[in-house]
Amino acid sequence: MSKIVLDTVVSGFSLSKINSNFQKIEDELNNKVFYRNVPVGETNTWQNLADANGNRIINLPTPLHESEAVRLSDLVNAMAGTLPGAIVLDSALSGAFFVQNGAKVQKLTDRLFVGGAVANDGRYPNVAKDWLTTLQDAWGPFGGSIVSSQAAILNNGTTSETGAVALTLGIQTKYFGSAGSSGIAGTDIVVNNHATLSTNVWGRYIEAHKLTAASGSTYGLEIDTRTLVDSISPTPFQQGNVIGQQMGSGAELTSVGQFDASAAFQIASNPMKFKVGINFLATAITGTDGVTGTGTAIAFAKGHTLNWYNSAGNIIGSIVSSNTSGSNKTALDFGSTGLQISGSTGQALGYFFNIPSAVNYVSFSAATTTNSPSINSGGSDTNVDLGLFPQGTGLVKFGTYTAGAVTQTGYITIKTASGTTVKLLTGT
């Protein structure tokens, strides 16, 4: 088919046909011809498939953008790592870490999307979105996480053959050259240093969403340790050497100019709540399986206090130990029959029996100066006796004996252990 068809001028002078033909030629040149030197302001884009028919396109420039053609020389340079800003595809290890020793440093400019994240167009706001951004947009109008990410890695999220781990970091010390060297698989460092604006930073932010009843357990973070040699049993004065998580303050920098941090660990609603704040599984602590034995779940030093607060920020209750002697330690043991106050060897110093149907109780009252502290009976009954019951043939001891005769002036009514009412004579 001809690319342009002109009207035939049969004879004579036909200005309309001549102008029509010129217009057709102009339209073809403006709309369909691909120019070598396009005029300023005019488009010069292909509208359909271009077939080179086995011929080469030569003298292309060095590609600068992801949509530009790559020349053979560009691929060769990229493989060798000599193309500025290129991704080095050489997978052979140099055996070095620093450039001066022969290491190859791979440099990627601006942003990096990997896996399922490549579906994101990197625009603000996104037009083409990855699967995570699509979900986050449906949850709330904040644009998703990837729109502000320097780098993003997602599994493809669209087929059954997909990655189960988005990123793996690892390090071993087997070939370290000096004692005391440390290995860190991942480091997150944020610096909140805007000079004029109130900005917020998070060293690491993690979300874990359970969206269906059929899905399994969902963990925001799990940290597992493993040791093939015995570890140190830590105390508040002795750090352990195999630790699931350690919270530090000060970043190992000088304390000069620093202040104490607010809290090592904080639990908050955002906006939902936790059913349990801290949960120790039954077999998690050495020395006990949750049924038998004992083990240290939380360790405090002297003066470390458990405090309760009211909404005004005032302390309304505390538990603290001021003891400095291991031989004088005391403990509270909530047994199956009641509460025992124990001594240094676990011996009972006092015991409060649990009576499931109890309505009456004993109370202890302190006193101001010149007044006597008291042990009192109380409860829902109108009259509540206070019993003192020695074990076996033991007796109740009270007061200080003084020899001599007294004149009887009255009596005090008491009851024996069997409940018999008797009168205790008094005199002067």
KAHUDA-V714956 format. One record per pair of residues at least 24 apart in sequence whose C-alpha atoms are under 8 Angstrom apart, sorted by the first residue. I is the first residue (numbers start at 1). J is the second residue. Records with the same first field share a line. If there is no record, write none. Layout:
I=J  J
//
This chain:
4=28
85=109
110=150
111=149  150  151
112=150  151  152
113=151  152  153
114=152  153  154
115=153  154  155  156
116=153  154  155  156  157
117=152  153  154  155  156
122=147
123=147
131=157
235=299  300
236=299  300  301
237=301
360=384
362=386
387=417
388=417
389=417
//
